[in-house]
Amino acid sequence: MTPTQTATGRQRRIHVPRPADAAPPQDPPIYTELMRVWADRGRTLPGRHDPEWAELAAPTVRRGQFSDSPAPPDDVR
């Protein structure tokens, strides 16, 4: 973004998109190494699928909730 002055003296930022043929910025080596260490230790990494989180964040579906069959009583689980 490029700062500019307006008639009131306030600064505005104008977004100038990157050219389509520009290469995406590369991570600094320290972050690449950190990601490798985390992956070696089995930790969750940004931008990668996390099966444990997907399971924990999934909605709870009870038997009979989406069908015509009645749900079991709450005390029989």
Secondary structure as a PSIPRED ss2 file (coil, helix, strand):
# PSIPRED VFORMAT (PSIPRED V4.0)

   1 M C   1.000  0.000  0.000
   2 T E   0.000  0.000  1.000
   3 P E   0.000  0.000  1.000
   4 T E   0.000  0.000  1.000
   5 Q E   0.000  0.000  1.000
   6 T C   1.000  0.000  0.000
   7 A C   1.000  0.000  0.000
   8 T C   1.000  0.000  0.000
   9 G C   1.000  0.000  0.000
  10 R C   1.000  0.000  0.000
  11 Q E   0.000  0.000  1.000
  12 R E   0.000  0.000  1.000
  13 R E   0.000  0.000  1.000
  14 I E   0.000  0.000  1.000
  15 H C   1.000  0.000  0.000
  16 V C   1.000  0.000  0.000
  17 P C   1.000  0.000  0.000
  18 R C   1.000  0.000  0.000
  19 P C   1.000  0.000  0.000
  20 A C   1.000  0.000  0.000
  21 D C   1.000  0.000  0.000
  22 A C   1.000  0.000  0.000
  23 A C   1.000  0.000  0.000
  24 P C   1.000  0.000  0.000
  25 P C   1.000  0.000  0.000
  26 Q C   1.000  0.000  0.000
  27 D C   1.000  0.000  0.000
  28 P C   1.000  0.000  0.000
  29 P H   0.000  1.000  0.000
  30 I H   0.000  1.000  0.000
  31 Y H   0.000  1.000  0.000
  32 T H   0.000  1.000  0.000
  33 E H   0.000  1.000  0.000
  34 L H   0.000  1.000  0.000
  35 M H   0.000  1.000  0.000
  36 R H   0.000  1.000  0.000
  37 V H   0.000  1.000  0.000
  38 W H   0.000  1.000  0.000
  39 A H   0.000  1.000  0.000
  40 D H   0.000  1.000  0.000
  41 R C   1.000  0.000  0.000
  42 G C   1.000  0.000  0.000
  43 R C   1.000  0.000  0.000
  44 T C   1.000  0.000  0.000
  45 L C   1.000  0.000  0.000
  46 P C   1.000  0.000  0.000
  47 G C   1.000  0.000  0.000
  48 R C   1.000  0.000  0.000
  49 H C   1.000  0.000  0.000
  50 D C   1.000  0.000  0.000
  51 P H   0.000  1.000  0.000
  52 E H   0.000  1.000  0.000
  53 W H   0.000  1.000  0.000
  54 A H   0.000  1.000  0.000
  55 E H   0.000  1.000  0.000
  56 L H   0.000  1.000  0.000
  57 A H   0.000  1.000  0.000
  58 A C   1.000  0.000  0.000
  59 P C   1.000  0.000  0.000
  60 T C   1.000  0.000  0.000
  61 V C   1.000  0.000  0.000
  62 R C   1.000  0.000  0.000
  63 R C   1.000  0.000  0.000
  64 G C   1.000  0.000  0.000
  65 Q C   1.000  0.000  0.000
  66 F C   1.000  0.000  0.000
  67 S C   1.000  0.000  0.000
  68 D C   1.000  0.000  0.000
  69 S C   1.000  0.000  0.000
  70 P C   1.000  0.000  0.000
  71 A C   1.000  0.000  0.000
  72 P C   1.000  0.000  0.000
  73 P C   1.000  0.000  0.000
  74 D C   1.000  0.000  0.000
  75 D C   1.000  0.000  0.000
  76 V C   1.000  0.000  0.000
  77 R C   1.000  0.000  0.000
